[in-house]
Amino acid sequence: MGECKDYMPNIRAKVVIGDRDVAGAEKTVSDIERAGGIAISQKCDVTIWDDQVALFELAIAKFGVVDIVVPNAGVAEVGSFHQVVLKDGKPVKPDAKTIDVNLFGVIYTTHLALHYLNVKRELKDDTLKAIVLIGSMASWLGIPRGAMYAASKHAVLGIMRSMYRELAFNNIRIATVHPFFADTGIVPIPVKLLLAGVPLAPVPRIAGAIIHAATNPDPEINGVAFLLNDDGPVFMVPREEFKLGVYKLIDERANSLTGGLTGAKYYVRMANDFLRIFGKQAILAMLAARAIKMTWDHRELVKEYVRQYVPV
């Protein structure tokens, strides 16, 4: 968030920062204010639900509305998931801090955003709201000895891809920003040494991608991913690009499942599934109940039929 401070006055943003690092958050607030912006901060552990609720409540109390939400907290691989630790000859539960922060923290923030983005929003208010999730190249690639980190970042991409359609109905944007390794505290020193000479993603450019994803009014920005592979340009991956390669195979399979929901074959399959699930006796009972209901609903027509065609 600190690298966003230079952009905030230009877009007239009022910023609310939640961080366990109180001193770091307060410094960022000071930087934003010195640049002519407005900001406040509060201690927040993203793995604690009540901390996050309190942060959103602070935003509403101070500024009245919430327009953009960026779940930015993240940690690198914590613990040694690839190594089984034994105690008294039995495996010890692995440290799940990476999942707690990178996934459950994001889930909490995103879920709360669904509410607070609409607080004090008029029924016909078409103001653009936005959620920008922070993914990684690990949203697309596996990382040796980084299974839990890669799992969390794959999940972040999945959250965005699952939600963008329904959010669009309420004029809420959701997108993801996926940097390569950047020169931040999340990257351990040994990894930085390993990457010596390799172009890293510039942090100001990551901040710019976040703001672009949140504020660009183009509806095609919804549901897309922004990739920062190195110190070069930011690449936008349109929604349709997700349907190439293995994604294309999966998409075609999903479409074939839903596309076949018509015609005689579908009804035969449906009848067979009903029979398998409920059993023959249950199906007969259901059909009988349906016949009785139809008879009752059309009882006057049945009476007339009986009078005309059934001898007394």
Summary of the structure (lengths in Angstrom):
residues: 312
radius of gyration: 27.1
end to end distance: 87.7
largest distance: 100.5
contacts: 841
relative contact order: 0.08
helix: 52%
strand: 13%
